[in-house]
Amino acid sequence: MKNLFLFLTLLVLSFCATAQENQVEKDSTETQNLDEVLVKAVRVEANSPITHSNVSKEELAKRNLGQDIPVLLNYLPSVVTTSDAGAGIGYTGIRVRGTDATRVNVTINGIPYNDPESQGTFWVNLGDFASSTESLQLQRGVGTSTNGSGAFGASLNVLTDAFSEDASGEIFNSFGSYNTRKHTVKLTTGLLNDHFEISGRFSKINSDGYVDRAFTDLKAYFLQGIYKDNNTLIKALTFGNKEYTYQAWFGLTAEELKENRRQNPYTYDNETDNYWQDHYQLHWNERLDNNWSTNLGLNYTKGKGYFEQYKPEETAADFNNIIEDNSDVIVRRWLDNNFYVLNANVTFKKNRLEIVSGLSASSYTGDHFGEVIWGTDLAPNANIRDRYYEGDATKNDFSIFSKATFKIDEKLTGFIDLQGRFVSYKTNGLNSNRVPFVTDAQFNFFNPKLGLTFRNSESSSFYTSYARANREPNRDDFKAGVTENETLNDVELGWRFQKENNNVNANLYYMFYQNQLVLTGDLDDVGSPIRATSGKSYRLGLEVDANVQFCKIFGVSTNVALSSNKNKNFNASIDGEVVDLGNTNISFSPNMVLGNAFNFYPTKNFQLSLLSKYVGEQFMGNTDSEVSKLESYFVSDFNIVYEIKPKAIFKSIVLSGLVNNIFNKEYVSNGYYYTYDDTWSDPNSVTTIEGSGYYPQATINFLMGATLKF
């Protein structure tokens, strides 16, 4: 409580002071370089009527000691992060405003990254990607038009490394708790003949995980070639990752958590996930004259992998009669997919008008199949690696948009964004339960957005916006019988204050949904969250973030998000009867999320930061059951960065350290909730049985590293 009191006291003080933003956003009138044009179509300017946060390469580097990008973004407004293994490496996730990771649209250089079928983002396939990231922009709410699966609560767009004028290199090594280690090598030739650059990165990350045997083994690379002159930028890049992780998807029961929060109930040695993913991108940006510029982007992604599972005493019919009844079996369930993307856009900018128009087309094919690799009793004529199910999927996604920013007068700026999106999804064959899974669905969406920004003074402006988004069901939704799309209407009202290097941002939002697919709290047989349609629902909230520089050596960055997240007239089956529960809380949507950082700069090359995060209690289901409640938690981290400037050999040596959860709190950031109908106890009645599971997070732990720059 003492820590919480200190946190809240300083929060109040921060709002009484003049605020500062450590990274000053560029004014929309400033000419953007060609690297920034790469993400022009999916990003917004500082004065846009879209609620957003920017994160620079320098900010990422301070805590980039091996943990995944969601964990590095943990202190942004309305953000909650999770980690299956408990240490922030491997299977991690991000929620924004209570919306799950399938609703956060992620693009890399404008190319969609979300898996087209599941709509999820698997950060485990982007090992050490923060080391090749130039900047990030997180848009909360519907945001502006983007590519790929529609943003249904947030969008996160990533810009990879910009070109470097000079040749340089970096060697980075970090070590920490749970045998965590990261090794990175980066090199660049600098601009050769003032036009060409070749750069690359190779990374290796390992961690045993906080949870027993929940290890992660990542091997990643990033290679880039650039040609540039005054009006042309061509970037050819490839990046990829090979991941090998042990099963921690199903967490612990309440009893197991109390008994030993680090235990892992899985005993099979190779209960692992194995996946390879390689990306190939080509971008051509051309400035035609002072008014016109174009961007063309091409992408091919190849993914292939499997997870392995041990299953005892299985039925022959469930495995295509490859095994005998009551045989133990080991299976591998495979996904082999290909993803092609074409992006093209053109920008016109003159005086008070800027128009960005473009299109995005993508095609995805995925083969799903399972094979038996071992069994105690194979059927006659059966062979190892015989397939017990096969299915395929095809998804085509085409969108076209045009957005305009125009000055109505010296103080008032308008914004209009119109997008049409057209989706087709087809499946054939059997799913993993050997049930026919045949889908042929078409969706045509119109997504309008509009807003106004009123600059009432040099340091202050107000904005308001309305945006509409539609989203198709994902693969698991179709398997569950969901065929209708979701619709979200998002209204935002905000105020921005910036004076010199100080700022405060405040905004109100109201997001109301039709047919929102909310998480039920339950998991499927591979640990993926199950969703169900909730009918009408809404999210109403207030977000405030500020950065305060009290003096040259001390500053505070703070944010608070207060919200109400409700299903309207929610119906649930309880004890065999459908009951109207009225308005209930939407699952995994805490009403309060706070973030805070105290930054101390004793010298120019030395920084100390105390970071704190509070996440209020939340329900893991939608019935407000006490069994589904996830308790609130308050944790703090300590970050130190010190740069040495040697006189020879190295340009600089950067020493960094991170102590996570410095007060050694035992907390849980994520879990699951399930119900089932019990008729065994009394055949004449139905009793609903509830249960829950939890993903324990690491207690106090540390990471420390050194970067040698030459």
Secondary structure as GFF3:
##gff-version 3
##sequence-region A 1 710
A	DSSP	alpha_helix	2	16	.	.	.	ID=ss1
A	DSSP	alpha_helix	34	37	.	.	.	ID=ss2
A	DSSP	beta_strand	52	56	.	.	.	ID=ss3
A	DSSP	alpha_helix	57	62	.	.	.	ID=ss4
A	DSSP	alpha_helix	69	72	.	.	.	ID=ss5
A	DSSP	beta_strand	79	83	.	.	.	ID=ss6
A	DSSP	beta_strand	92	96	.	.	.	ID=ss7
A	DSSP	three_ten_helix	101	103	.	.	.	ID=ss8
A	DSSP	beta_strand	104	108	.	.	.	ID=ss9
A	DSSP	beta_strand	111	112	.	.	.	ID=ss10
A	DSSP	three_ten_helix	123	125	.	.	.	ID=ss11
A	DSSP	three_ten_helix	129	132	.	.	.	ID=ss12
A	DSSP	beta_strand	133	141	.	.	.	ID=ss13
A	DSSP	beta_strand	153	160	.	.	.	ID=ss14
A	DSSP	beta_strand	168	176	.	.	.	ID=ss15
A	DSSP	three_ten_helix	177	179	.	.	.	ID=ss16
A	DSSP	beta_strand	180	188	.	.	.	ID=ss17
A	DSSP	beta_strand	196	207	.	.	.	ID=ss18
A	DSSP	beta_strand	216	228	.	.	.	ID=ss19
A	DSSP	beta_strand	232	246	.	.	.	ID=ss20
A	DSSP	beta_strand	252	253	.	.	.	ID=ss21
A	DSSP	alpha_helix	254	259	.	.	.	ID=ss22
A	DSSP	beta_strand	272	287	.	.	.	ID=ss23
A	DSSP	beta_strand	292	314	.	.	.	ID=ss24
A	DSSP	three_ten_helix	316	319	.	.	.	ID=ss25
A	DSSP	beta_strand	327	350	.	.	.	ID=ss26
A	DSSP	beta_strand	353	375	.	.	.	ID=ss27
A	DSSP	beta_strand	387	407	.	.	.	ID=ss28
A	DSSP	beta_strand	412	429	.	.	.	ID=ss29
A	DSSP	beta_strand	439	454	.	.	.	ID=ss30
A	DSSP	beta_strand	460	471	.	.	.	ID=ss31
A	DSSP	alpha_helix	475	479	.	.	.	ID=ss32
A	DSSP	beta_strand	486	499	.	.	.	ID=ss33
A	DSSP	beta_strand	502	514	.	.	.	ID=ss34
A	DSSP	beta_strand	517	523	.	.	.	ID=ss35
A	DSSP	beta_strand	529	533	.	.	.	ID=ss36
A	DSSP	beta_strand	536	551	.	.	.	ID=ss37
A	DSSP	beta_strand	554	567	.	.	.	ID=ss38
A	DSSP	beta_strand	571	574	.	.	.	ID=ss39
A	DSSP	beta_strand	577	580	.	.	.	ID=ss40
A	DSSP	beta_strand	584	585	.	.	.	ID=ss41
A	DSSP	beta_strand	592	603	.	.	.	ID=ss42
A	DSSP	beta_strand	606	615	.	.	.	ID=ss43
A	DSSP	beta_strand	618	619	.	.	.	ID=ss44
A	DSSP	three_ten_helix	626	628	.	.	.	ID=ss45
A	DSSP	beta_strand	629	630	.	.	.	ID=ss46
A	DSSP	beta_strand	633	644	.	.	.	ID=ss47
A	DSSP	beta_strand	652	660	.	.	.	ID=ss48
A	DSSP	beta_strand	668	678	.	.	.	ID=ss49
A	DSSP	beta_strand	687	696	.	.	.	ID=ss50
A	DSSP	beta_strand	701	709	.	.	.	ID=ss51
###
